[in-house]
Amino acid sequence: MQCHSQRPQHMIPLASLLLVALICPVSLPVTASSLPSFFDFSEDDKRETYATTDERDPLLEAQMDAMLDGDFIPSNPQALDDLLRSVDVDTPVESFVRAQGYHILSRAMQENLTAALVIADEVEQIAAASGNVNAITEIQVVIAEAYVANEQFEKAKEKIDPILELLPAVTNIRVRYHANHLIARVLQNVNNTSDALEYLLSARALIPLTEEQGQQRRRQFVNLHLARIQANLGRWSASVRTAEDAIEDAHRNGITTHLPELYLLRAYSKQYQDGPSEAIVEAFLETAEVARESANPRVEMLAYNNAGAAKLLMDKLEDATEYLERGLEIARQINNVNERSVTEFNLGYIKVLQGQHDQGIAEMLAAAEVFNSFALKREQAILLTHIARAYEIAGRYQQQAETLKQQAQLRAEVAETQREQQINELQVRYEASEKSYEIKLLEQQAELQRQQLANQQRNQDFVLLASAFMLVLLILFAFSYRKTRKLNLLLNKANNELQEQSLRDPLTGLHNRRAIYDRLLRDDHRIYTGDHAVFILDIDHFKTINDKHGHTVGDEVLIEFGRRIRHTLRRTDMAIRWGGEEFLLILEHIQREQVLQVARKLLTDIGEKAFHTSAGRLHITLSGGCTIISNSKNQAAPDWEATVRLVDELLYEAKNEGRNRIRYQVTEGVRETIYLRP
């Protein structure tokens, strides 16, 4: 990521949001300190426990469903107080634990974690004594949520393994949803993004099975966290799209709990996607207004901070200072020490730009120390960019070099290669789930309309309207058939598009490794005849490009490199991004002379035409390995792994010979080299 001179790229921390506790404390009317813990039971006892039936009070469950208008606890403290007075040890254990769970979380969200854990210990023992796995799992989830509410994510993480041990036996869908969503948020906050997406997807799949009145609220909450993960990964366009869809759903369904956070995520991701502008500043100010109307001072603070950062990026220092100081004032009012560190960092940077070098750098370093205590490594690396720039402005070049070295080490730790593919596939699965869910909602609405019309018809006089009634039924049947067919076509189209996306590298648009196994290497998909050429190409000195110009320029080189490969190959040939800066080419039904022509053209198209990037014109060369596979209809499929190993060996021979060449073996045992003379 690159920054313009004297313009810090500002970001906000995307940690889980703490909900404001509105409930008054209520004493727990039972004690059970002598009861054993579930985790002291033998494996046989656990198997017997897993076989227990549900134990819920239907009326009490319905009452709690109606009260739950937020993500974790009812917002009406008096209603919850009245509910808790009606709950005791004779209440069915699952309903008892659910009600007390709201009590525990209300204490935890009021930053009274010690009192919350005392209550939780008693409830945990009662649940364990009951042997009901739904109740035992729910109290474990509640305890972990209490730690999350107080930003003790490592403590919350310790609860994941016990919950996962219990989860296969849980029959209560609401508890399964809550457990999966909790695990996703905890893993997200300890930098395990790919697994977090996996559990978020599991939680999303359970939403249609929960009580209908809470489905839209849960769906909005899940989509908020998806947009946040996308932003943490730097997938700005995906984050914008997810946030906008969730905002539209929120207004349509009247569920506005997370509107301030969604507005903030949308504006934040748009700034990274499009760059700073007056429109971006207006988007942050709109967010601040929405947050103020929703009584969410934390988001209001962050919105002003980001508006100030956008002005700073536009070199409008006076406006930037005004917005940043507004955000800082709100942060002081709500005693938000952690996140206000970003605002203090930006204000320190402004002082550096105004010539107050020593004071500004001191304030930046103090703020960075607080920020690094909770921020992601990717965000810490961004902060180091601006600290290095501040040192440069102040003429402290030795400290600048040390800071840049520290940043390079952080970026290396952040780099994820194999996990990136896993995250791409999870994203595709998530989008497919969203499309299927939207289609299901359309089908439910159509079914509801049909039922309403049928009920109206039944209330009419049967004798007088019998013929009309039959006609309406026929029309409805035809309409239903056409609508269902249309919905199925939409679903098939969406699935086909998502399948194609899963076979493409998102950066270059070339195929990925999965495409080989899906389209080429499966025996039931391909008849192997004729000669095939296999290339592996590697961009020379690509690491130097990233280190010198940044990963954004590196991405520009990869995109142009892929475009030139596509232009060189035939439509029937296959180009795959093999990993990093390596590319695999498979050319079907080709002769030896044609292979050598392609090799020369690749070297020419890449090496003799400069790459135009945001860092200027770059001269790029490639090294490669190549071989030919001969097949006939009667032969078995070729040994692709052995072929790839051979071509990879030829590639490294080309690099050792001096790069900017392709080493090939098209005749058994004979290896030669094609290279461009200067």
Salt bridges, closest charged atoms under 4 A:
GLU43 OE2 - LYS46 NZ 3.67
ASP44 OD1 - ARG47 NH2 2.22
ASP54 OD2 - ARG56 NH2 3.11
GLU61 OE1 - ARG98 NH1 2.67
ASP65 OD1 - ARG98 NH2 2.88
ASP71 OD2 - HIS258 NE2 2.28
ASP81 OD1 - ARG85 NH1 3.10
ASP82 OD1 - ARG85 NH1 3.82
GLU94 OE1 - ARG56 NE 2.89
GLU138 OE2 - ARG174 NH1 2.83
GLU145 OE2 - HIS178 NE2 2.88
GLU145 OE2 - ARG185 NH2 2.33
GLU165 OE2 - LYS46 NZ 2.80
GLU198 OE2 - ARG429 NH1 3.36
GLU211 OE2 - ARG218 NH2 2.91
GLU244 OE2 - LYS270 NZ 3.52
GLU248 OE2 - ARG252 NH1 3.43
ASP249 OD2 - ARG219 NH1 3.02
ASP249 OD1 - ARG252 NH2 1.99
GLU261 OE2 - HIS258 ND1 3.67
GLU278 OE2 - LYS311 NZ 3.03
GLU278 OE2 - LYS316 NZ 2.77
GLU289 OE1 - ARG292 NH2 2.33
GLU300 OE2 - ARG292 NH1 2.70
ASP315 OD2 - ARG7 NH2 3.07
ASP319 OD2 - LYS311 NZ 3.55
GLU322 OE2 - ARG326 NH2 3.06
GLU339 OE2 - ARG298 NH2 2.33
GLU344 OE2 - ARG340 NE 3.14
ASP358 OD1 - ARG396 NH1 3.34
GLU363 OE2 - LYS351 NZ 2.63
GLU392 OE1 - ARG389 NH1 2.61
GLU413 OE1 - LYS377 NZ 3.02
GLU416 OE2 - ARG419 NE 2.56
GLU420 OE2 - ARG235 NH2 2.55
GLU431 OE2 - ARG241 NH2 3.40
GLU434 OE2 - ARG204 NE 2.64
GLU434 OE1 - ARG219 NH2 3.24
GLU438 OE2 - ARG219 NH2 3.63
GLU447 OE1 - ARG450 NH2 2.27
GLU500 OE2 - ARG504 NE 2.92
GLU500 OE1 - ARG519 NH2 2.23
ASP505 OD2 - ARG577 NH1 3.35
ASP518 OD1 - ARG522 NH1 3.94
ASP524 OD2 - ARG522 NH2 3.32
ASP538 OD1 - LYS655 NZ 2.76
ASP540 OD1 - LYS655 NZ 3.68
ASP540 OD1 - ARG659 NE 3.90
ASP547 OD2 - LYS543 NZ 2.76
GLU560 OE2 - ARG563 NH2 2.73
GLU560 OE2 - ARG564 NE 2.77
ASP573 OD1 - ARG570 NH2 2.74
GLU588 OE1 - ARG526 NH1 3.22
GLU588 OE1 - HIS532 NE2 3.70
ASP605 OD2 - LYS601 NZ 3.24
ASP605 OD1 - LYS609 NZ 3.70
GLU649 OE2 - ARG671 NH1 2.96
GLU653 OE1 - ARG663 NE 2.86
GLU653 OE2 - ARG671 NH1 2.42
GLU657 OE1 - ARG661 NH1 3.85
GLU657 OE2 - ARG663 NH1 3.38
GLU672 OE2 - ARG592 NH2 3.71
